[in-house]
Amino acid sequence: MLEKLRRSWVEQLGGLSEKYFILDTKPLPVLGLKRDKRYSDFAGNATPDWCAAREMRYFGYKLVMLSTWNGIPISYDIVPANTDERIAADSVLETVRYSDIYADKGFISADWQQAMPTAGCAYAHRTGNRIWTLKRDYQHLQHSHALKRFISRVRQRVEGVFHEIQNTGETHLIY
């Protein structure tokens, strides 16, 4: 019922007509790492992982979310924490077609790099989506300075969207 309500709101807010999206993941810890997990309700599906952005080890899940630039969640999935970000994003990327999607360096892979045209973005052949990420310093083909600056600004928006969603969710859980 909640998912139907969320989809209705996305439609009413015009989120389905957007062509520019933000893709990111967020750790969802459920237990402390030192706690015995064999008898936990999460045993068998939650996993340990490392979050480089927060420099933390955790046990739990990973939220994968595709949202508009205004923070409207279009699609999301919750996967075990040790799931590769690119694999976890497959299901959410299927919900949009022929769109520009901005993501962090966690979505770079050798396969995606081989498919990159000279424009510097990766194409998902099934959906027609273009995935834009910053390049790693050691990569030979680099973006222009202006494109790097633009993607960096978009990345800041991603973090802002996730921060707002986290704070809103925590507020609702408290009351």
Rosetta constraint file for C-alpha pairs under 8 A:
AtomPair CA 1 CA 5 HARMONIC 6.35 0.50
AtomPair CA 2 CA 6 HARMONIC 6.13 0.50
AtomPair CA 3 CA 7 HARMONIC 6.16 0.50
AtomPair CA 4 CA 8 HARMONIC 6.18 0.50
AtomPair CA 5 CA 9 HARMONIC 6.32 0.50
AtomPair CA 6 CA 10 HARMONIC 6.25 0.50
AtomPair CA 7 CA 11 HARMONIC 6.22 0.50
AtomPair CA 7 CA 74 HARMONIC 7.90 0.50
AtomPair CA 8 CA 12 HARMONIC 6.17 0.50
AtomPair CA 9 CA 13 HARMONIC 5.99 0.50
AtomPair CA 10 CA 14 HARMONIC 6.28 0.50
AtomPair CA 10 CA 15 HARMONIC 5.16 0.50
AtomPair CA 10 CA 16 HARMONIC 6.81 0.50
AtomPair CA 10 CA 72 HARMONIC 6.81 0.50
AtomPair CA 10 CA 73 HARMONIC 7.45 0.50
AtomPair CA 10 CA 74 HARMONIC 6.70 0.50
AtomPair CA 11 CA 15 HARMONIC 5.91 0.50
AtomPair CA 11 CA 16 HARMONIC 6.01 0.50
AtomPair CA 14 CA 18 HARMONIC 7.18 0.50
AtomPair CA 15 CA 68 HARMONIC 6.62 0.50
AtomPair CA 15 CA 72 HARMONIC 6.62 0.50
AtomPair CA 15 CA 74 HARMONIC 6.75 0.50
AtomPair CA 16 CA 74 HARMONIC 7.45 0.50
AtomPair CA 18 CA 68 HARMONIC 7.01 0.50
AtomPair CA 19 CA 98 HARMONIC 7.35 0.50
AtomPair CA 19 CA 99 HARMONIC 4.65 0.50
AtomPair CA 19 CA 100 HARMONIC 6.22 0.50
AtomPair CA 20 CA 68 HARMONIC 6.58 0.50
AtomPair CA 20 CA 69 HARMONIC 6.99 0.50
AtomPair CA 20 CA 99 HARMONIC 5.84 0.50
AtomPair CA 20 CA 100 HARMONIC 4.91 0.50
AtomPair CA 20 CA 101 HARMONIC 5.83 0.50
AtomPair CA 20 CA 102 HARMONIC 7.82 0.50
AtomPair CA 21 CA 66 HARMONIC 6.55 0.50
AtomPair CA 21 CA 67 HARMONIC 5.60 0.50
AtomPair CA 21 CA 68 HARMONIC 4.67 0.50
AtomPair CA 21 CA 69 HARMONIC 5.95 0.50
AtomPair CA 21 CA 99 HARMONIC 7.37 0.50
AtomPair CA 21 CA 100 HARMONIC 6.34 0.50
AtomPair CA 21 CA 101 HARMONIC 4.70 0.50
AtomPair CA 21 CA 102 HARMONIC 6.28 0.50
AtomPair CA 22 CA 66 HARMONIC 5.61 0.50
AtomPair CA 22 CA 67 HARMONIC 5.27 0.50
AtomPair CA 22 CA 68 HARMONIC 6.07 0.50
AtomPair CA 22 CA 69 HARMONIC 6.40 0.50
AtomPair CA 22 CA 101 HARMONIC 5.56 0.50
AtomPair CA 22 CA 102 HARMONIC 4.97 0.50
AtomPair CA 22 CA 103 HARMONIC 6.17 0.50
AtomPair CA 22 CA 154 HARMONIC 7.94 0.50
AtomPair CA 22 CA 158 HARMONIC 6.21 0.50
AtomPair CA 23 CA 64 HARMONIC 7.49 0.50
AtomPair CA 23 CA 65 HARMONIC 5.81 0.50
AtomPair CA 23 CA 66 HARMONIC 4.60 0.50
AtomPair CA 23 CA 67 HARMONIC 6.64 0.50
AtomPair CA 23 CA 101 HARMONIC 6.56 0.50
AtomPair CA 23 CA 102 HARMONIC 6.08 0.50
AtomPair CA 23 CA 103 HARMONIC 5.01 0.50
AtomPair CA 23 CA 104 HARMONIC 7.84 0.50
AtomPair CA 23 CA 158 HARMONIC 7.59 0.50
AtomPair CA 24 CA 64 HARMONIC 5.96 0.50
AtomPair CA 24 CA 65 HARMONIC 5.72 0.50
AtomPair CA 24 CA 66 HARMONIC 6.85 0.50
AtomPair CA 24 CA 103 HARMONIC 6.06 0.50
AtomPair CA 24 CA 104 HARMONIC 6.97 0.50
AtomPair CA 24 CA 158 HARMONIC 7.21 0.50
AtomPair CA 25 CA 62 HARMONIC 6.42 0.50
AtomPair CA 25 CA 63 HARMONIC 5.32 0.50
AtomPair CA 25 CA 64 HARMONIC 4.40 0.50
AtomPair CA 25 CA 65 HARMONIC 6.23 0.50
AtomPair CA 25 CA 85 HARMONIC 7.25 0.50
AtomPair CA 26 CA 62 HARMONIC 5.62 0.50
AtomPair CA 26 CA 63 HARMONIC 5.10 0.50
AtomPair CA 26 CA 64 HARMONIC 6.70 0.50
AtomPair CA 26 CA 162 HARMONIC 7.88 0.50
AtomPair CA 27 CA 51 HARMONIC 6.96 0.50
AtomPair CA 27 CA 58 HARMONIC 7.89 0.50
AtomPair CA 27 CA 60 HARMONIC 7.58 0.50
AtomPair CA 27 CA 61 HARMONIC 6.19 0.50
AtomPair CA 27 CA 62 HARMONIC 4.62 0.50
AtomPair CA 27 CA 63 HARMONIC 6.30 0.50
AtomPair CA 27 CA 81 HARMONIC 7.00 0.50
AtomPair CA 28 CA 60 HARMONIC 5.76 0.50
AtomPair CA 28 CA 61 HARMONIC 4.96 0.50
AtomPair CA 28 CA 62 HARMONIC 5.42 0.50
AtomPair CA 28 CA 63 HARMONIC 6.67 0.50
AtomPair CA 28 CA 81 HARMONIC 7.76 0.50
AtomPair CA 29 CA 58 HARMONIC 5.60 0.50
AtomPair CA 29 CA 59 HARMONIC 5.33 0.50
AtomPair CA 29 CA 60 HARMONIC 4.44 0.50
AtomPair CA 29 CA 61 HARMONIC 6.28 0.50
AtomPair CA 30 CA 59 HARMONIC 6.15 0.50
AtomPair CA 30 CA 60 HARMONIC 4.93 0.50
AtomPair CA 30 CA 61 HARMONIC 7.57 0.50
AtomPair CA 31 CA 35 HARMONIC 6.91 0.50
AtomPair CA 31 CA 58 HARMONIC 7.57 0.50
AtomPair CA 31 CA 59 HARMONIC 5.73 0.50
AtomPair CA 31 CA 60 HARMONIC 6.75 0.50
AtomPair CA 32 CA 58 HARMONIC 6.81 0.50
AtomPair CA 32 CA 59 HARMONIC 6.53 0.50
AtomPair CA 33 CA 48 HARMONIC 7.51 0.50
AtomPair CA 33 CA 57 HARMONIC 7.49 0.50
AtomPair CA 33 CA 58 HARMONIC 6.00 0.50
AtomPair CA 33 CA 59 HARMONIC 5.81 0.50
AtomPair CA 36 CA 40 HARMONIC 7.50 0.50
AtomPair CA 37 CA 42 HARMONIC 7.33 0.50
AtomPair CA 37 CA 43 HARMONIC 5.80 0.50
AtomPair CA 38 CA 43 HARMONIC 5.71 0.50
AtomPair CA 39 CA 43 HARMONIC 6.68 0.50
AtomPair CA 42 CA 46 HARMONIC 5.46 0.50
AtomPair CA 42 CA 60 HARMONIC 7.85 0.50
AtomPair CA 45 CA 80 HARMONIC 6.23 0.50
AtomPair CA 46 CA 59 HARMONIC 6.64 0.50
AtomPair CA 46 CA 60 HARMONIC 4.63 0.50
AtomPair CA 46 CA 61 HARMONIC 5.76 0.50
AtomPair CA 46 CA 80 HARMONIC 5.10 0.50
AtomPair CA 46 CA 81 HARMONIC 6.61 0.50
AtomPair CA 47 CA 59 HARMONIC 5.41 0.50
AtomPair CA 47 CA 60 HARMONIC 5.38 0.50
AtomPair CA 47 CA 61 HARMONIC 6.81 0.50
AtomPair CA 47 CA 80 HARMONIC 5.61 0.50
AtomPair CA 47 CA 81 HARMONIC 5.35 0.50
AtomPair CA 47 CA 82 HARMONIC 6.06 0.50
AtomPair CA 48 CA 57 HARMONIC 7.20 0.50
AtomPair CA 48 CA 58 HARMONIC 5.60 0.50
AtomPair CA 48 CA 59 HARMONIC 4.11 0.50
AtomPair CA 48 CA 60 HARMONIC 6.28 0.50
AtomPair CA 48 CA 81 HARMONIC 6.14 0.50
AtomPair CA 48 CA 82 HARMONIC 6.36 0.50
AtomPair CA 49 CA 57 HARMONIC 5.78 0.50
AtomPair CA 49 CA 58 HARMONIC 5.64 0.50
AtomPair CA 49 CA 59 HARMONIC 6.34 0.50
AtomPair CA 49 CA 60 HARMONIC 7.90 0.50
AtomPair CA 49 CA 81 HARMONIC 5.54 0.50
AtomPair CA 49 CA 82 HARMONIC 5.16 0.50
AtomPair CA 50 CA 55 HARMONIC 7.22 0.50
AtomPair CA 50 CA 56 HARMONIC 5.81 0.50
AtomPair CA 50 CA 57 HARMONIC 4.45 0.50
AtomPair CA 50 CA 58 HARMONIC 6.38 0.50
AtomPair CA 51 CA 55 HARMONIC 5.59 0.50
AtomPair CA 51 CA 56 HARMONIC 5.36 0.50
AtomPair CA 51 CA 57 HARMONIC 6.28 0.50
AtomPair CA 51 CA 58 HARMONIC 7.68 0.50
AtomPair CA 52 CA 56 HARMONIC 6.86 0.50
AtomPair CA 59 CA 81 HARMONIC 7.07 0.50
AtomPair CA 60 CA 80 HARMONIC 6.51 0.50
AtomPair CA 60 CA 81 HARMONIC 5.58 0.50
AtomPair CA 61 CA 78 HARMONIC 6.46 0.50
AtomPair CA 61 CA 79 HARMONIC 5.54 0.50
AtomPair CA 61 CA 80 HARMONIC 4.41 0.50
AtomPair CA 61 CA 81 HARMONIC 4.07 0.50
AtomPair CA 61 CA 82 HARMONIC 7.79 0.50
AtomPair CA 62 CA 78 HARMONIC 5.63 0.50
AtomPair CA 62 CA 79 HARMONIC 5.33 0.50
AtomPair CA 62 CA 80 HARMONIC 6.01 0.50
AtomPair CA 62 CA 81 HARMONIC 4.79 0.50
AtomPair CA 62 CA 82 HARMONIC 7.96 0.50
AtomPair CA 62 CA 83 HARMONIC 7.83 0.50
AtomPair CA 63 CA 76 HARMONIC 7.02 0.50
AtomPair CA 63 CA 77 HARMONIC 5.94 0.50
AtomPair CA 63 CA 78 HARMONIC 4.67 0.50
AtomPair CA 63 CA 79 HARMONIC 6.65 0.50
AtomPair CA 64 CA 76 HARMONIC 5.42 0.50
AtomPair CA 64 CA 77 HARMONIC 5.23 0.50
AtomPair CA 64 CA 78 HARMONIC 6.24 0.50
AtomPair CA 64 CA 79 HARMONIC 7.70 0.50
AtomPair CA 64 CA 85 HARMONIC 7.79 0.50
AtomPair CA 64 CA 88 HARMONIC 6.78 0.50
AtomPair CA 64 CA 89 HARMONIC 6.33 0.50
AtomPair CA 64 CA 92 HARMONIC 7.61 0.50
AtomPair CA 65 CA 73 HARMONIC 6.85 0.50
AtomPair CA 65 CA 74 HARMONIC 7.64 0.50
AtomPair CA 65 CA 75 HARMONIC 5.90 0.50
AtomPair CA 65 CA 76 HARMONIC 4.26 0.50
AtomPair CA 65 CA 77 HARMONIC 6.61 0.50
AtomPair CA 65 CA 89 HARMONIC 7.88 0.50
AtomPair CA 65 CA 92 HARMONIC 7.00 0.50
AtomPair CA 66 CA 73 HARMONIC 6.05 0.50
AtomPair CA 66 CA 74 HARMONIC 5.62 0.50
AtomPair CA 66 CA 75 HARMONIC 5.27 0.50
AtomPair CA 66 CA 76 HARMONIC 6.17 0.50
AtomPair CA 66 CA 92 HARMONIC 6.42 0.50
AtomPair CA 66 CA 93 HARMONIC 7.47 0.50
AtomPair CA 67 CA 71 HARMONIC 5.56 0.50
AtomPair CA 67 CA 72 HARMONIC 5.24 0.50
AtomPair CA 67 CA 73 HARMONIC 4.21 0.50
AtomPair CA 67 CA 74 HARMONIC 5.06 0.50
AtomPair CA 67 CA 75 HARMONIC 6.96 0.50
AtomPair CA 68 CA 72 HARMONIC 5.21 0.50
AtomPair CA 68 CA 73 HARMONIC 6.61 0.50
AtomPair CA 68 CA 74 HARMONIC 6.95 0.50
AtomPair CA 69 CA 157 HARMONIC 7.26 0.50
AtomPair CA 69 CA 158 HARMONIC 7.79 0.50
AtomPair CA 70 CA 161 HARMONIC 7.68 0.50
AtomPair CA 71 CA 161 HARMONIC 5.26 0.50
AtomPair CA 74 CA 95 HARMONIC 7.95 0.50
AtomPair CA 75 CA 92 HARMONIC 5.37 0.50
AtomPair CA 75 CA 95 HARMONIC 6.94 0.50
AtomPair CA 76 CA 92 HARMONIC 5.86 0.50
AtomPair CA 77 CA 88 HARMONIC 7.64 0.50
AtomPair CA 77 CA 91 HARMONIC 7.53 0.50
AtomPair CA 77 CA 92 HARMONIC 6.91 0.50
AtomPair CA 79 CA 83 HARMONIC 6.62 0.50
AtomPair CA 79 CA 88 HARMONIC 6.78 0.50
AtomPair CA 83 CA 87 HARMONIC 7.04 0.50
AtomPair CA 83 CA 88 HARMONIC 6.31 0.50
AtomPair CA 84 CA 88 HARMONIC 6.13 0.50
AtomPair CA 85 CA 89 HARMONIC 6.03 0.50
AtomPair CA 85 CA 106 HARMONIC 6.63 0.50
AtomPair CA 85 CA 107 HARMONIC 6.38 0.50
AtomPair CA 86 CA 90 HARMONIC 6.64 0.50
AtomPair CA 86 CA 106 HARMONIC 7.72 0.50
AtomPair CA 86 CA 107 HARMONIC 5.51 0.50
AtomPair CA 86 CA 108 HARMONIC 8.00 0.50
AtomPair CA 89 CA 93 HARMONIC 6.04 0.50
AtomPair CA 90 CA 94 HARMONIC 6.42 0.50
AtomPair CA 91 CA 95 HARMONIC 7.39 0.50
AtomPair CA 93 CA 127 HARMONIC 7.76 0.50
AtomPair CA 93 CA 129 HARMONIC 7.98 0.50
AtomPair CA 94 CA 127 HARMONIC 6.56 0.50
AtomPair CA 96 CA 127 HARMONIC 7.21 0.50
AtomPair CA 96 CA 129 HARMONIC 7.58 0.50
AtomPair CA 97 CA 127 HARMONIC 5.03 0.50
AtomPair CA 97 CA 128 HARMONIC 5.83 0.50
AtomPair CA 97 CA 129 HARMONIC 5.80 0.50
AtomPair CA 98 CA 127 HARMONIC 6.28 0.50
AtomPair CA 98 CA 128 HARMONIC 4.42 0.50
AtomPair CA 98 CA 129 HARMONIC 4.51 0.50
AtomPair CA 98 CA 130 HARMONIC 7.24 0.50
AtomPair CA 99 CA 128 HARMONIC 7.08 0.50
AtomPair CA 99 CA 129 HARMONIC 4.72 0.50
AtomPair CA 99 CA 130 HARMONIC 6.19 0.50
AtomPair CA 100 CA 129 HARMONIC 5.93 0.50
AtomPair CA 100 CA 130 HARMONIC 4.86 0.50
AtomPair CA 100 CA 131 HARMONIC 6.20 0.50
AtomPair CA 100 CA 132 HARMONIC 7.19 0.50
AtomPair CA 101 CA 129 HARMONIC 6.99 0.50
AtomPair CA 101 CA 130 HARMONIC 5.95 0.50
AtomPair CA 101 CA 131 HARMONIC 4.84 0.50
AtomPair CA 101 CA 132 HARMONIC 6.02 0.50
AtomPair CA 102 CA 131 HARMONIC 5.90 0.50
AtomPair CA 102 CA 132 HARMONIC 4.80 0.50
AtomPair CA 102 CA 133 HARMONIC 6.14 0.50
AtomPair CA 102 CA 151 HARMONIC 7.17 0.50
AtomPair CA 102 CA 154 HARMONIC 7.09 0.50
AtomPair CA 102 CA 155 HARMONIC 7.41 0.50
AtomPair CA 103 CA 107 HARMONIC 6.59 0.50
AtomPair CA 103 CA 131 HARMONIC 6.85 0.50
AtomPair CA 103 CA 132 HARMONIC 6.10 0.50
AtomPair CA 103 CA 133 HARMONIC 5.28 0.50
AtomPair CA 103 CA 155 HARMONIC 7.09 0.50
AtomPair CA 104 CA 108 HARMONIC 7.93 0.50
AtomPair CA 104 CA 133 HARMONIC 5.44 0.50
AtomPair CA 104 CA 134 HARMONIC 6.72 0.50
AtomPair CA 104 CA 155 HARMONIC 6.94 0.50
AtomPair CA 105 CA 133 HARMONIC 5.82 0.50
AtomPair CA 105 CA 134 HARMONIC 6.09 0.50
AtomPair CA 105 CA 135 HARMONIC 7.04 0.50
AtomPair CA 105 CA 136 HARMONIC 7.36 0.50
AtomPair CA 107 CA 133 HARMONIC 7.31 0.50
AtomPair CA 108 CA 112 HARMONIC 6.57 0.50
AtomPair CA 108 CA 113 HARMONIC 7.13 0.50
AtomPair CA 108 CA 133 HARMONIC 7.12 0.50
AtomPair CA 109 CA 113 HARMONIC 6.12 0.50
AtomPair CA 110 CA 114 HARMONIC 6.22 0.50
AtomPair CA 111 CA 115 HARMONIC 6.56 0.50
AtomPair CA 112 CA 116 HARMONIC 6.44 0.50
AtomPair CA 112 CA 122 HARMONIC 5.55 0.50
AtomPair CA 112 CA 123 HARMONIC 7.53 0.50
AtomPair CA 113 CA 122 HARMONIC 6.64 0.50
AtomPair CA 115 CA 122 HARMONIC 6.15 0.50
AtomPair CA 115 CA 123 HARMONIC 6.83 0.50
AtomPair CA 116 CA 120 HARMONIC 5.77 0.50
AtomPair CA 116 CA 121 HARMONIC 5.46 0.50
AtomPair CA 116 CA 122 HARMONIC 4.77 0.50
AtomPair CA 116 CA 123 HARMONIC 6.80 0.50
AtomPair CA 117 CA 121 HARMONIC 6.66 0.50
AtomPair CA 117 CA 122 HARMONIC 7.36 0.50
AtomPair CA 120 CA 132 HARMONIC 7.69 0.50
AtomPair CA 120 CA 141 HARMONIC 7.69 0.50
AtomPair CA 120 CA 142 HARMONIC 7.61 0.50
AtomPair CA 120 CA 143 HARMONIC 6.62 0.50
AtomPair CA 121 CA 130 HARMONIC 6.17 0.50
AtomPair CA 121 CA 131 HARMONIC 5.81 0.50
AtomPair CA 121 CA 132 HARMONIC 5.09 0.50
AtomPair CA 121 CA 133 HARMONIC 7.24 0.50
AtomPair CA 122 CA 130 HARMONIC 5.63 0.50
AtomPair CA 122 CA 131 HARMONIC 5.15 0.50
AtomPair CA 122 CA 132 HARMONIC 6.67 0.50
AtomPair CA 123 CA 128 HARMONIC 6.43 0.50
AtomPair CA 123 CA 129 HARMONIC 5.87 0.50
AtomPair CA 123 CA 130 HARMONIC 4.71 0.50
AtomPair CA 123 CA 131 HARMONIC 6.32 0.50
AtomPair CA 124 CA 128 HARMONIC 5.58 0.50
AtomPair CA 124 CA 129 HARMONIC 5.42 0.50
AtomPair CA 124 CA 130 HARMONIC 6.47 0.50
AtomPair CA 124 CA 131 HARMONIC 7.57 0.50
AtomPair CA 125 CA 129 HARMONIC 7.59 0.50
AtomPair CA 132 CA 151 HARMONIC 7.68 0.50
AtomPair CA 133 CA 151 HARMONIC 7.07 0.50
AtomPair CA 134 CA 143 HARMONIC 7.60 0.50
AtomPair CA 134 CA 148 HARMONIC 6.47 0.50
AtomPair CA 134 CA 151 HARMONIC 6.70 0.50
AtomPair CA 134 CA 152 HARMONIC 7.63 0.50
AtomPair CA 135 CA 139 HARMONIC 6.55 0.50
AtomPair CA 135 CA 142 HARMONIC 6.21 0.50
AtomPair CA 135 CA 143 HARMONIC 7.14 0.50
AtomPair CA 143 CA 147 HARMONIC 6.04 0.50
AtomPair CA 143 CA 148 HARMONIC 6.05 0.50
AtomPair CA 144 CA 148 HARMONIC 6.22 0.50
AtomPair CA 145 CA 149 HARMONIC 6.25 0.50
AtomPair CA 146 CA 150 HARMONIC 6.22 0.50
AtomPair CA 147 CA 151 HARMONIC 6.12 0.50
AtomPair CA 148 CA 152 HARMONIC 6.08 0.50
AtomPair CA 149 CA 153 HARMONIC 6.27 0.50
AtomPair CA 150 CA 154 HARMONIC 6.31 0.50
AtomPair CA 151 CA 155 HARMONIC 6.10 0.50
AtomPair CA 152 CA 156 HARMONIC 6.38 0.50
AtomPair CA 153 CA 157 HARMONIC 6.54 0.50
AtomPair CA 154 CA 158 HARMONIC 6.42 0.50
AtomPair CA 155 CA 159 HARMONIC 6.46 0.50
AtomPair CA 156 CA 160 HARMONIC 6.27 0.50
AtomPair CA 157 CA 161 HARMONIC 6.12 0.50
AtomPair CA 158 CA 162 HARMONIC 6.29 0.50
AtomPair CA 159 CA 163 HARMONIC 6.00 0.50
AtomPair CA 160 CA 164 HARMONIC 6.11 0.50
AtomPair CA 161 CA 165 HARMONIC 6.19 0.50
AtomPair CA 162 CA 166 HARMONIC 5.99 0.50
AtomPair CA 163 CA 167 HARMONIC 6.13 0.50
AtomPair CA 164 CA 168 HARMONIC 6.01 0.50
AtomPair CA 165 CA 169 HARMONIC 6.00 0.50
AtomPair CA 166 CA 170 HARMONIC 6.08 0.50
AtomPair CA 167 CA 171 HARMONIC 6.06 0.50
AtomPair CA 168 CA 172 HARMONIC 6.29 0.50
AtomPair CA 169 CA 173 HARMONIC 6.22 0.50
AtomPair CA 170 CA 174 HARMONIC 6.26 0.50
AtomPair CA 171 CA 175 HARMONIC 6.61 0.50
